[in-house]
Amino acid sequence: MGSSVSKAAFGATTDEPMEPKPEHLSDLIQYINETNRSVEHLVDVLLKKTGSGNWVVVFKVLVTVHHLMVHGNERFIQHLASRDSLFTLHNFLDKSVVEGYSMSIFIRRYSRYLNEKSLAYRTMAFDITKTKSGLDDMMRTMKTTDLLSTIIVIQTQFGALLNCNANPEELTNGIVHAAFMLLFKDSLRLFAVYNVGILNLLGKYFDMKKNQCQDTLDIYIKFRGRTTKWMQFLKVAEQVGVDKNHIPYITQTPYSLIEAMKQHLDSLEEENDPFPPNSLLHALHTSISNRRVVKVSPNRAQFADHTPAEARWQDGPIIANNLHDPFSSIGGRLIFEDIPINKFDMKGHQSSGMDIADEIDWHLSFSTYRSAFWNPIRSSPASYMVTFVIYYYLTFSF
């Protein structure tokens, strides 16, 4: 069997300038799914091929490894994570052909992402991009210190992925296109988890210690920056043929949220009242009083009688460029409703349209933020529209 798996590995990584053939990838997946087979032997064969100076061979090794990470038995990525080093291609350069220069740049960045993906597995003991609702549930109950460290791991992997972005003109062959599609699907899953983590972190912000507030602020600023880069990544995906209905619509949060977080941090620096000062109410109310409150729910039946204000997701498969890699159905829609919040209403607002039974639902805890923002303020009773728009919500079916 060792010779047959070597044959499949060699077949998937030939010097033909085309993506790995589906039959070779299928043979390799079948091999690693059999528990009595040596994953180490397969990895050794593939890594040895990265010693080639031919960009086609090396690039096809990376695509093959990524494909096996996503679709193969977990034993494969477990073994990759157990190695002291994986890909050492930071100096790779193929000067033999003109195309080698541009492809070498992508290879260096792509290999770094796969290294980060492997390292994230070593740190967290699971593949973030293959989780279902379990990680969401876990992150809901995480202590602040654990949540911060988990988000940093996700943030690092997501940043490495975004560095692989390319212009549509650079996706000139089947190999780089196959790599881009694998990255695209990883990005959807990564951002969904990343977004949940940020929601949870913001929900804890006004109960944090000063150093945790500073870490959270830094993480959130990077989150905004990465989201902007991801929006560009999604534009490229659309331009190279991904159906618009499979690409989420993303909106930025108002910058005043960062200003509010900074003001709260400043108040802790001064060792005054740990709650935001009156100017925080003014900053938030002035900048976002005309915005709408975002409520999100994975229950699609609830959306039958609504028309979303910004975007709607459609269901359907995405095929990864002849890799016979159907993308699992993705659902996720936003419903916008105006919900006035009375600062003297201590019972807490309940989202009437939120179905939480046996489903994952995520929305900002308005009562948490209200108790942090409103209680210290002494002014006449009034209702204010307070909005925290945190991008979008995705649900995945695997």
C-alpha positions in Angstrom: 0.0 0.0 0.0 3.0 2.3 0.6 3.9 2.2 -3.1 0.3 2.9 -4.1 0.0 6.0 -1.9 3.3 7.2 -3.2 2.0 6.8 -6.7 -1.1 8.8 -5.9 1.0 11.5 -4.2 3.3 11.8 -7.2 0.3 11.8 -9.5 -1.3 14.7 -7.6 2.0 16.7 -7.7 3.3 16.4 -11.3 4.8 19.3 -13.2 1.7 19.7 -15.4 0.4 23.2 -14.9 -3.0 22.1 -13.9 -4.7 21.5 -10.5 -4.3 18.1 -8.8 -6.6 15.5 -10.4 -9.7 14.5 -8.4 -8.9 10.8 -8.7 -5.5 11.3 -7.1 -6.9 13.4 -4.3 -9.7 10.8 -3.7 -7.1 8.0 -3.5 -5.1 10.0 -0.9 -8.2 10.7 1.2 -9.2 7.1 1.1 -5.7 6.2 2.3 -5.7 8.5 5.3 -9.2 7.5 6.3 -8.0 4.0 6.9 -6.8 3.9 10.4 -4.1 1.3 9.8 -2.3 3.4 7.2 0.7 5.6 8.0 -0.1 9.2 7.7 3.6 10.0 8.5 4.7 8.2 5.3 2.3 10.2 3.1 3.4 13.5 4.7 7.1 12.6 4.2 6.4 12.0 0.5 4.6 15.3 0.1 7.1 17.4 2.0 10.0 15.9 0.1 8.4 17.2 -3.1 8.6 20.8 -1.8 12.3 20.5 -2.3 11.7 20.9 -6.1 12.6 24.2 -7.6 9.6 24.0 -9.9 6.8 26.3 -8.8 4.1 24.0 -10.4 5.2 20.9 -8.3 5.5 22.9 -5.0 2.2 24.7 -5.5 0.4 21.4 -6.2 1.9 20.0 -3.0 0.4 22.9 -1.0 -3.0 22.5 -2.7 -2.9 18.7 -2.0 -2.0 19.2 1.6 -4.7 21.8 2.1 -7.3 19.6 0.4 -6.4 16.7 2.7 -6.6 19.0 5.8 -10.1 20.0 4.8 -11.5 16.7 3.6 -9.3 14.0 5.1 -9.4 12.2 8.4 -8.4 14.4 11.4 -5.4 12.2 11.8 -3.8 14.0 8.9 -3.8 17.5 10.4 -3.0 16.0 13.8 0.2 14.7 12.4 1.0 17.9 10.7 0.5 19.8 14.0 2.8 17.4 15.8 5.8 18.2 13.6 8.4 20.6 14.7 8.2 22.3 11.3 6.0 21.9 8.2 6.8 24.1 5.2 10.0 26.2 5.1 9.3 28.0 1.8 9.7 31.6 3.0 12.7 32.0 0.5 11.2 30.0 -2.4 11.7 31.5 -5.8 11.4 29.9 -9.2 13.3 32.0 -11.8 13.1 29.5 -14.6 9.9 31.0 -16.1 8.3 34.4 -16.1 5.2 33.1 -14.3 7.4 31.6 -11.6 8.0 35.0 -10.0 4.3 35.8 -9.3 3.5 32.2 -8.4 6.5 32.1 -6.0 5.0 35.0 -4.0 1.7 33.2 -3.7 3.5 30.0 -2.7 5.4 31.7 0.1 2.2 33.3 1.5 0.1 30.2 1.0 2.7 28.0 2.8 2.7 30.4 5.7 -1.1 30.1 6.0 -0.9 26.3 6.1 1.7 26.6 8.8 -0.6 28.8 10.8 -3.5 26.5 10.2 -1.4 23.6 11.6 -0.2 25.7 14.5 -3.7 26.7 15.4 -4.7 23.1 15.6 -1.7 22.3 17.8 -2.8 25.2 20.1 -6.5 24.5 20.2 -6.6 20.7 19.5 -9.2 21.1 16.7 -9.5 22.7 13.3 -11.3 26.0 13.6 -12.6 25.8 10.0 -14.2 22.4 10.6 -16.1 23.1 13.8 -19.9 23.2 14.0 -21.8 24.8 16.8 -19.5 23.4 19.5 -17.0 26.2 19.4 -19.8 28.8 19.5 -21.2 27.2 22.6 -17.8 26.9 24.2 -16.9 30.6 23.5 -20.2 31.7 25.0 -19.1 30.4 28.4 -15.3 31.0 28.2 -13.6 33.1 30.8 -12.3 36.4 29.6 -8.7 35.3 29.7 -9.4 32.1 27.7 -11.6 34.0 25.2 -8.8 36.6 24.6 -6.2 33.9 23.9 -8.6 31.9 21.6 -9.4 35.0 19.5 -5.7 35.8 19.1 -5.2 32.3 17.6 -8.1 32.8 15.2 -7.0 36.3 14.4 -3.5 35.2 13.5 -4.7 32.4 11.2 -7.2 34.7 9.5 -4.6 37.3 9.0 -2.3 34.8 7.3 -5.2 33.8 5.0 -5.9 37.3 4.0 -2.2 37.8 3.0 -2.9 35.3 0.3 -5.3 37.6 -1.5 -4.6 38.1 -5.2 -5.8 40.2 -8.0 -8.1 38.4 -10.5 -5.4 38.9 -13.1 -3.1 36.7 -11.0 -5.4 33.8 -10.8 -4.3 32.7 -14.3 -4.1 28.9 -13.9 -6.0 26.0 -12.4 -3.5 25.5 -9.5 -3.7 29.0 -8.1 -7.5 29.0 -8.7 -7.9 25.8 -6.7 -5.8 27.2 -3.9 -7.9 30.4 -3.9 -11.2 28.5 -3.6 -9.9 26.4 -0.7 -8.9 29.7 1.0 -12.3 31.3 0.2 -14.1 28.5 2.0 -11.8 28.5 4.9 -12.3 32.3 5.2 -16.1 32.0 5.5 -15.8 29.5 8.4 -12.9 31.4 10.1 -14.8 34.7 9.9 -18.0 33.2 11.3 -16.1 32.0 14.4 -14.0 35.2 14.6 -17.2 37.2 14.6 -18.8 35.2 17.4 -15.7 35.6 19.5 -15.7 39.4 19.0 -19.4 39.6 19.9 -18.6 37.7 23.1 -15.6 39.8 23.9 -17.6 43.1 23.5 -20.3 41.7 25.7 -17.7 41.4 28.5 -15.9 44.6 27.8 -17.3 46.8 30.6 -16.7 44.2 33.2 -13.1 43.7 32.3 -9.9 44.7 34.1 -7.9 47.5 32.6 -5.3 45.3 30.9 -8.1 43.1 29.4 -9.9 46.2 28.1 -6.7 47.3 26.4 -6.2 43.9 24.8 -9.8 43.8 23.7 -9.5 47.2 22.1 -6.4 46.2 20.2 -8.1 43.0 19.1 -11.2 44.9 17.9 -9.2 47.4 15.9 -7.4 44.5 14.2 -10.8 42.9 13.6 -12.0 45.9 11.7 -8.9 46.0 9.7 -9.1 42.4 8.8 -12.7 42.7 7.9 -11.9 45.5 5.5 -9.3 43.2 3.8 -11.7 40.4 3.7 -14.2 42.5 1.9 -11.6 43.0 -0.8 -11.0 39.2 -0.8 -14.7 38.6 -1.4 -14.7 41.0 -4.3 -12.0 39.0 -5.9 -14.0 35.8 -5.3 -16.9 37.4 -7.1 -14.8 38.5 -10.0 -13.3 35.0 -10.5 -16.7 33.4 -10.8 -18.1 32.7 -7.3 -21.9 33.2 -7.3 -22.9 36.5 -5.7 -25.5 34.6 -3.6 -22.7 32.7 -1.9 -20.8 35.8 -0.9 -21.9 37.6 2.3 -22.6 41.3 2.4 -20.5 43.0 5.1 -21.0 46.4 6.7 -18.6 48.2 9.0 -19.5 49.2 12.6 -19.5 52.9 13.3 -16.1 54.2 14.4 -17.7 55.7 17.5 -17.7 52.2 19.0 -14.0 52.4 19.1 -14.1 55.9 20.6 -16.6 54.6 23.3 -14.2 51.8 24.1 -11.3 54.2 24.4 -13.2 56.5 26.6 -14.1 53.7 29.0 -10.4 52.6 29.0 -9.4 56.2 29.8 -11.8 56.3 32.7 -10.1 53.2 34.1 -6.7 54.8 33.6 -7.9 57.7 35.7 -9.2 55.3 38.4 -12.5 57.1 38.4 -15.9 55.7 38.0 -15.4 52.4 36.1 -18.5 53.1 33.9 -18.3 55.3 30.8 -18.8 59.1 31.4 -21.7 61.1 30.2 -19.8 62.0 27.0 -20.0 58.3 26.0 -23.8 58.5 25.8 -23.4 61.6 23.7 -20.9 60.0 21.4 -23.0 56.9 20.8 -26.3 58.6 20.6 -25.1 61.3 18.2 -23.3 59.0 15.8 -25.7 56.1 15.5 -29.1 57.3 16.6 -30.4 57.0 13.1 -29.1 53.5 12.6 -31.1 50.4 13.0 -30.7 47.6 15.4 -29.5 44.4 14.0 -31.1 41.2 15.1 -29.9 37.9 13.7 -31.2 34.4 13.8 -30.4 31.2 12.0 -34.0 30.2 11.8 -34.8 30.8 8.2 -38.5 30.2 8.6 -38.7 33.5 10.5 -37.7 35.5 7.5 -40.6 34.5 5.3 -42.5 37.6 6.0 -39.5 40.0 6.0 -37.4 41.7 3.4 -33.9 42.4 4.7 -32.7 45.9 4.4 -29.2 45.1 3.2 -28.7 41.6 1.9 -30.1 38.1 1.6 -28.4 34.8 1.5 -29.4 32.1 -1.0 -28.6 28.5 -0.5 -26.7 26.3 -2.9 -23.4 24.6 -3.5 -20.1 26.1 -4.6 -17.9 23.8 -6.6 -14.1 24.3 -6.1 -13.0 24.3 -9.7 -13.2 20.7 -10.6 -11.9 19.4 -7.3 -15.3 17.9 -6.9 -15.5 19.7 -3.6 -19.1 20.8 -3.0 -19.3 23.6 -0.5 -21.7 22.9 2.3 -24.9 24.9 2.4 -24.5 28.2 4.1 -27.3 30.2 5.5 -27.2 33.5 7.2 -29.5 36.5 6.9 -29.9 39.8 8.6 -33.1 41.3 9.7 -33.2 45.0 10.6 -35.7 46.3 13.1 -35.9 49.5 15.1 -35.9 48.7 18.8 -36.0 51.8 21.1 -34.3 51.1 24.5 -35.4 52.9 27.6 -32.5 53.5 29.9 -34.8 53.1 33.0 -36.2 49.8 31.9 -34.2 47.4 34.1 -36.2 44.3 33.0 -34.2 44.1 29.8 -35.4 44.1 26.2 -36.4 40.7 24.9 -36.0 40.1 21.1 -39.5 39.0 20.1 -38.2 37.5 16.8 -35.5 35.4 18.3 -35.8 31.7 18.2 -33.3 30.1 20.6 -34.7 26.7 21.1 -32.2 24.1 19.8 -30.6 26.8 17.6 -27.6 29.0 17.8 -28.5 32.6 18.0 -26.2 35.5 18.6 -27.1 39.1 19.2 -25.7 41.7 21.5 -26.9 41.7 25.0 -28.6 45.0 25.2 -29.3 44.7 28.9 -25.6 44.2 29.6 -24.7 47.3 27.7 -27.6 49.2 29.1 -26.5 48.6 32.7 -23.0 49.7 31.8 -24.0 52.8 29.9 -27.1 54.1 31.5 -27.0 53.5 35.3 -24.5 56.2 36.2 -26.1 58.8 34.1 -28.5 61.2 35.8 -30.8 62.9 33.3 -34.4 63.1 32.4 -36.1 59.9 31.3 -35.8 59.3 27.6 -35.5 56.5 25.1 -32.4 56.1 23.0 -31.6 54.1 20.0 -28.3 52.3 20.6 -26.8 50.2 17.9 -23.9 47.8 17.8 -23.8 46.4 14.3 -21.4 43.5 14.3 -21.2 42.6 10.6 -23.2 39.4 9.9 -24.2 36.0 11.1 -23.5 32.7 9.4 -24.7 29.2 10.1 -23.1 26.2 8.5 -24.3 22.7 7.7 -21.6 20.1 7.3 
